[in-house]
Amino acid sequence: MARLKMRSIKSDSLLRKIALSFILTSILPILAIIYFVYSSSGIDFQTEAFMKVTIPLLVTSALAGLEIIRRIIKSVLLINRGAKAIVEGNTASEKIEVDEENEIKELALSFNRITKQLQTNIKELEKSKALLQDIVLKVGEAIMSFEDIDKFLHLIVETMTNSLRARKASLFLIEPGGKQLSVKVSYGQAIADKKIIVGEGLIGSVAKSGKALLVPVIEDEASFMAVPLKYGNRVIGVFTVQEKDENKAFNKDDLILLSELANQTASAIENHRLHKDAESTYIQTISALAMAVEARDPYTRGHSKRMAEYSLCLADAFSLDEKSKKLLSDACVLHDVGKIGTSDEILRKANRLSKPELDMIREHPRIGENILKPIASLRPLCNIVRHHHEWIDGTGYPDGLKGDEISLMTKILTVVDAFDAMVSNRPYRKAMSSKEAKEELLKYAGKHFDKEVVDRFINLI
């Protein structure tokens, strides 16, 4: 009976339930007290009949009141348990269900909504963490190969677009002269030839003022951000991001993140420019050193140029790509740069070199490698320069490599270097004829020189 009564009032407000509970647990006992007071005054209430009715009502009302209170407390405890679970970090707790249709029900529903939103936020944070780790990994890889600035900038634009959940992004750089911007990198749109006058439009105004711009969604227009790429007090470009997913608007946090990345990107661009300028100067210096080596020895003038011509012919015979051809050509120019530390007395000595002198001149491959190694763009040459005196049978120097331990390009350089040396005058002997030099190559093919390289070279000249 009480159970049916409880169900019928479950949609009542909490205040009404408490009031009813008070009535059931308090009013009837008060009536009983009144009865006993009147009984002691001699008033006849038909005591036995009254007690038969009053006592069951009294017990029933008390139980009903207790049941209402129990339900309220149970619902509150359920919510409290859920709140405690969340405080302890258990956001995967089950949904709270209460058999109420009042404020407690609303409280439970609100709690469930908060829990669900919290679970969603945690998942988003986990995704953001994974994305951030991916960004750090990719940026780290790009930094390791920093000589490719274009790849680095494409990576920055792509990862920032994805992390901000945007659809389009562009990186503009101010052209020499400072009057207009051109697109360096674009993502999600084809605007590679777009030019913008500094000071005109949203992007041009950001380039001129050096201040970031945030445009929220306005009617049908997409949200848009533009921040300057600043190096010191100088603006070198503009980074734009637009059209956030689900037509949402970018916020100030997004703008702060983009601005911070833009500052780092500007520093990377300028550092790369400085690095390339320094590298270019270093390469010019090394090239001058290589020319100086040839100039010191009148017998070797034109040696590098002739070697390059022979090497390119052999490269075609082996179907090498353009990158390999360029590598070979540069190696021909720089292969003897290590001789810059060798004295003229040794380079021009007409007699046989002594053991110490021979040891000294045999250091030039190592010295040449150490000269080239500091510059990233010259590092691919280091292996060729270091090993251009290695022989197939392992009796060469400085590392005693043999067979397939020696790269094809090094084998090519070794053959053309030896051939041009043989057909050129030297302080200690006269030049051989082309025929004699070919016979010498064939004699040592498979010992000093790679046989296939020798065969193809002889067929070419």
C-alpha positions in Angstrom: 0.0 0.0 0.0 2.8 2.3 1.0 4.7 1.4 -2.1 1.8 2.4 -4.3 1.5 5.6 -2.5 5.2 6.4 -3.0 5.0 5.8 -6.8 2.0 8.2 -7.0 4.0 11.1 -5.5 7.4 10.5 -7.2 6.8 13.4 -9.5 6.2 15.8 -6.6 8.7 18.4 -5.8 11.3 17.8 -3.1 9.8 20.4 -0.9 6.3 18.8 -1.1 7.8 15.4 -0.3 9.6 16.7 2.8 6.4 18.4 3.9 4.4 15.2 3.4 7.1 13.2 5.2 6.8 15.7 8.1 3.0 15.3 8.2 3.2 11.5 8.2 5.8 11.2 10.8 4.7 14.1 13.0 1.0 15.1 12.7 -0.4 11.7 13.5 1.8 11.2 16.6 0.6 14.6 17.7 -3.0 13.4 17.4 -2.2 10.4 19.5 -0.8 12.7 22.2 -4.0 14.8 22.0 -6.0 11.6 22.5 -4.2 10.6 25.6 -4.5 14.2 27.0 -8.3 14.1 26.4 -8.5 10.6 27.8 -6.9 11.7 31.0 -9.5 14.4 31.2 -12.3 11.8 31.3 -13.6 12.3 27.8 -14.7 9.0 26.2 -13.5 8.5 22.7 -14.5 4.9 22.5 -10.9 4.0 23.4 -10.7 0.5 22.0 -12.1 1.4 18.6 -10.0 4.5 18.4 -6.8 2.6 19.2 -7.6 0.0 16.6 -7.7 2.7 13.9 -5.1 5.1 15.2 -2.2 2.7 15.8 -2.2 1.2 12.3 -2.5 4.6 10.8 0.3 5.9 13.1 2.6 3.0 12.0 1.7 3.3 8.4 2.2 7.0 8.2 5.6 6.7 10.0 6.7 4.0 7.6 5.5 6.1 4.6 7.4 9.1 5.9 10.5 7.1 6.4 10.2 5.6 2.9 10.0 9.1 1.4 13.1 10.2 3.4 14.9 7.0 2.4 14.3 7.6 -1.3 15.6 11.1 -1.0 18.7 10.1 0.9 19.3 7.1 -1.6 19.1 9.5 -4.6 21.4 12.0 -3.0 23.9 9.2 -2.0 23.9 8.0 -5.6 24.8 11.4 -6.9 27.4 11.8 -4.1 29.0 8.4 -5.0 29.2 9.5 -8.7 30.8 12.8 -7.7 33.3 11.0 -5.5 34.2 8.7 -8.4 34.9 11.6 -10.6 37.0 13.3 -8.0 39.1 10.1 -7.7 39.6 10.1 -11.5 37.0 7.5 -12.5 35.2 9.3 -15.3 33.9 6.1 -16.8 31.4 5.5 -13.9 28.0 4.4 -14.9 25.1 6.7 -15.6 23.2 7.7 -12.4 19.5 6.6 -12.5 17.1 7.8 -9.8 13.4 6.9 -9.5 12.3 10.5 -9.2 10.7 13.1 -11.3 11.6 16.2 -9.4 14.6 18.4 -8.5 16.7 15.3 -7.7 15.9 13.9 -11.1 17.1 17.2 -12.7 20.2 17.1 -10.5 21.0 13.5 -11.6 20.4 14.5 -15.3 22.6 17.5 -14.9 25.3 15.3 -13.2 25.1 12.8 -16.1 25.4 15.6 -18.7 28.5 17.0 -16.9 30.0 13.5 -16.7 29.4 12.9 -20.3 30.9 16.3 -21.3 33.8 15.5 -19.0 34.4 12.2 -20.8 34.2 14.0 -24.1 36.7 16.6 -23.0 39.1 13.9 -21.7 38.9 12.1 -25.1 39.6 15.4 -26.9 42.5 16.0 -24.6 43.8 12.5 -25.4 43.5 13.2 -29.1 45.2 16.6 -28.6 48.0 14.9 -26.7 48.4 12.3 -29.5 48.4 15.1 -32.1 50.9 17.1 -30.1 53.2 14.1 -29.9 52.8 13.6 -33.6 53.6 17.3 -34.3 56.7 17.1 -32.0 57.9 14.0 -33.8 57.4 15.4 -37.3 58.9 18.8 -36.4 61.9 16.9 -34.8 62.4 15.0 -38.0 62.1 18.2 -40.1 64.7 19.9 -37.9 67.1 16.9 -38.4 66.9 17.6 -42.1 66.6 21.4 -41.8 68.4 22.0 -45.0 65.0 21.4 -46.7 63.3 24.6 -45.5 60.3 24.1 -47.9 59.5 20.7 -46.4 59.8 22.2 -43.0 57.4 25.0 -43.8 54.9 22.6 -45.4 55.0 20.5 -42.2 54.4 23.5 -40.0 51.4 24.7 -42.1 49.8 21.3 -42.3 50.2 20.4 -38.7 48.9 23.7 -37.5 45.9 23.5 -39.8 45.0 20.1 -38.4 45.6 21.0 -34.8 43.3 24.1 -35.1 40.8 21.9 -37.0 40.8 24.3 -39.9 40.2 23.6 -43.6 42.6 26.1 -45.1 45.9 27.8 -44.3 48.6 29.8 -46.1 52.0 31.2 -45.3 52.9 34.4 -47.2 56.4 35.9 -47.3 57.2 39.5 -48.1 59.2 39.7 -51.4 62.5 41.6 -51.7 61.6 45.3 -51.8 59.0 44.9 -49.1 56.0 46.0 -51.3 54.1 42.7 -51.8 53.5 39.3 -50.3 53.6 36.0 -52.2 52.4 32.5 -51.1 55.2 30.3 -49.9 53.0 27.4 -48.7 49.2 26.8 -49.0 47.2 24.0 -47.6 43.6 23.1 -48.6 43.5 25.7 -51.4 45.2 26.5 -54.7 46.5 30.1 -54.5 50.1 29.5 -55.4 50.3 32.5 -57.7 48.5 34.9 -55.5 50.1 38.3 -54.8 49.0 40.7 -52.1 50.1 44.4 -51.8 51.4 45.2 -48.3 48.8 47.4 -46.6 45.8 46.2 -48.7 43.1 43.9 -47.5 43.1 41.9 -44.3 46.4 40.1 -45.0 48.1 43.2 -46.3 47.1 45.2 -43.3 48.5 42.6 -40.9 51.8 42.7 -42.8 51.9 46.4 -42.5 50.8 46.8 -38.9 52.5 43.8 -37.5 49.4 43.0 -35.4 47.4 39.8 -35.3 43.8 39.7 -36.6 40.9 37.5 -35.5 37.6 37.6 -37.5 34.8 35.5 -36.0 32.0 34.0 -38.0 29.8 36.8 -39.4 26.6 35.6 -41.1 27.8 33.3 -43.8 31.4 34.2 -43.7 34.0 31.7 -42.3 36.1 32.4 -39.3 39.6 33.8 -40.1 42.9 34.4 -38.4 46.0 36.2 -39.7 49.2 36.7 -37.7 52.5 38.4 -38.7 55.7 36.4 -39.0 58.0 38.7 -37.1 61.8 38.5 -36.7 62.8 41.0 -34.1 60.8 44.1 -35.0 60.7 43.2 -38.7 57.6 41.6 -40.4 58.8 39.0 -42.9 55.4 37.4 -43.8 51.9 36.5 -42.7 50.4 33.2 -41.5 46.6 32.8 -42.2 44.2 30.1 -41.1 40.5 29.9 -42.0 37.2 27.9 -42.1 37.2 26.0 -38.8 35.4 22.7 -38.9 31.6 22.6 -38.2 31.5 26.3 -38.9 32.8 27.1 -35.5 34.7 30.3 -34.7 38.3 30.6 -33.8 38.9 32.0 -30.4 41.7 33.9 -28.6 43.4 30.8 -27.5 43.7 29.7 -31.2 45.1 33.1 -32.0 47.7 32.9 -29.2 48.8 29.4 -30.4 49.0 30.6 -34.1 51.0 33.7 -33.0 53.5 31.7 -31.0 54.0 29.3 -33.9 54.4 32.2 -36.3 57.2 33.7 -34.2 59.0 30.4 -34.1 58.5 29.9 -37.9 59.9 33.4 -38.6 63.0 32.6 -36.5 63.4 29.3 -38.5 63.2 31.1 -41.8 65.7 33.8 -40.9 68.1 31.3 -39.3 67.9 29.3 -42.5 68.7 32.3 -44.6 71.7 33.1 -42.4 72.7 29.5 -42.5 72.5 29.4 -46.3 74.5 32.6 -46.7 77.2 31.2 -44.4 77.1 27.9 -46.2 77.4 29.6 -49.6 80.4 31.6 -48.4 82.0 28.4 -47.0 81.5 26.5 -50.3 83.0 29.4 -52.3 85.9 29.3 -49.9 86.4 25.6 -50.4 86.1 25.9 -54.1 88.8 28.6 -54.0 91.0 26.3 -52.0 90.5 23.5 -54.5 91.5 25.9 -57.3 94.5 27.0 -55.3 95.7 23.4 -55.0 95.7 23.0 -58.7 97.3 26.5 -59.2 100.2 25.5 -56.9 101.0 22.5 -59.1 101.3 23.5 -62.8 101.2 19.7 -63.7 97.7 19.4 -62.3 96.0 22.4 -63.9 92.7 21.5 -65.6 92.8 18.0 -63.9 89.5 18.5 -62.1 87.7 19.8 -65.2 88.9 16.8 -67.3 87.9 14.4 -64.5 84.4 15.9 -64.4 84.0 15.4 -68.2 85.1 11.7 -68.0 82.9 11.1 -64.9 79.7 12.5 -66.5 80.3 10.2 -69.6 80.6 7.2 -67.3 77.6 8.3 -65.3 75.5 8.2 -68.5 76.9 4.8 -69.3 75.7 3.5 -65.9 72.4 5.4 -66.2 72.9 7.4 -63.1 70.3 10.1 -62.2 70.9 13.9 -62.3 71.6 14.1 -58.6 74.3 11.5 -58.8 75.9 13.3 -61.8 76.0 16.6 -59.8 77.5 14.7 -56.9 80.2 13.3 -59.2 80.9 16.6 -60.8 81.4 18.3 -57.4 83.5 15.4 -56.1 85.9 15.9 -59.1 86.4 19.5 -58.2 86.9 19.0 -54.5 88.5 15.5 -54.3 92.0 16.8 -53.7 91.1 19.8 -51.5 92.8 18.1 -48.6 96.2 18.7 -50.3 95.9 22.4 -49.3 97.9 21.4 -46.2 100.6 19.6 -48.2 103.8 21.5 -48.8 104.9 22.6 -52.3 108.2 20.6 -51.8 106.2 17.4 -51.5 103.7 18.2 -54.3 106.4 19.2 -56.8 109.1 16.7 -55.7 110.8 15.1 -58.7 112.2 12.1 -56.9 110.5 9.3 -55.1 108.8 10.4 -51.9 110.2 9.2 -48.6 108.1 7.1 -46.2 107.2 10.2 -44.0 106.4 12.3 -47.1 104.3 9.5 -48.5 102.4 9.2 -45.2 101.8 12.9 -45.1 100.4 13.1 -48.7 98.2 10.0 -47.9 96.4 12.1 -45.3 94.8 14.4 -47.9 91.6 12.2 -48.3 90.9 12.5 -44.5 91.8 16.2 -44.5 89.5 16.8 -47.5 86.6 15.0 -45.7 87.1 17.1 -42.6 87.0 20.3 -44.7 83.7 19.3 -46.3 81.9 17.7 -43.3 80.8 21.0 -41.5 78.5 21.9 -44.4 75.3 19.8 -44.7 75.0 20.1 -48.5 78.6 18.9 -48.9 78.3 15.8 -46.6 77.2 13.5 -49.5 80.7 14.2 -51.0 82.6 13.1 -47.9 82.5 9.4 -48.6 83.7 9.9 -52.2 86.5 12.3 -51.2 87.7 10.1 -48.4 87.8 6.9 -50.4 88.9 8.0 -53.9 92.3 6.2 -53.3 90.8 2.9 -52.1 91.5 -0.1 -54.3 89.3 -3.1 -55.1 91.8 -5.6 -53.6 91.8 -3.7 -50.3 95.4 -2.3 -50.6 94.3 1.3 -51.0 94.1 4.0 -48.3 93.0 5.4 -45.9 90.6 2.6 -44.8 91.6 -0.4 -46.8 88.1 -0.9 -48.3 87.6 -3.5 -51.0 85.1 -4.8 -53.5 81.5 -3.7 -52.9 82.5 -1.7 -49.8 83.5 1.0 -52.3 80.6 2.9 -53.8 80.0 3.0 -57.6 80.6 6.8 -57.7 83.9 6.4 -55.8 84.9 3.6 -58.3 84.2 5.9 -61.2 86.2 8.8 -59.6 89.1 6.5 -58.9 89.4 5.3 -62.5 89.1 8.8 -64.1 91.5 10.3 -61.6 94.1 7.6 -62.3 93.7 7.9 -66.1 94.0 11.7 -66.2 97.1 11.5 -63.9 98.7 9.0 -66.2 98.2 11.0 -69.4 99.4 14.2 -67.6 103.0 15.3 -67.0 104.2 14.9 -63.5 107.4 16.2 -61.8 108.7 12.6 -61.5 107.7 11.3 -65.0 106.4 12.3 -68.4 102.8 11.7 -69.5 101.8 8.4 -70.9 100.0 8.1 -74.1 96.2 7.3 -74.0 96.9 3.8 -75.2 99.5 3.2 -72.5 97.1 4.6 -69.9 94.3 2.3 -71.1 96.7 -0.7 -70.9 97.6 0.2 -67.4 93.9 0.4 -66.4 93.3 -3.0 -67.9 96.4 -4.4 -66.2 95.0 -3.4 -62.7 91.3 -4.0 -63.4 90.0 -6.2 -60.7 92.9 -5.3 -58.5 93.1 -1.6 -58.1 90.1 -0.6 -60.3 86.6 -2.0 -60.7 86.7 -4.1 -63.9 83.2 -3.1 -65.2 84.0 0.6 -64.7 87.3 0.2 -66.6 85.7 -1.7 -69.5 83.0 1.0 -69.9 85.5 3.8 -69.6 87.8 2.4 -72.3 84.8 1.9 -74.6 84.0 5.6 -74.2 87.4 7.2 -74.9 
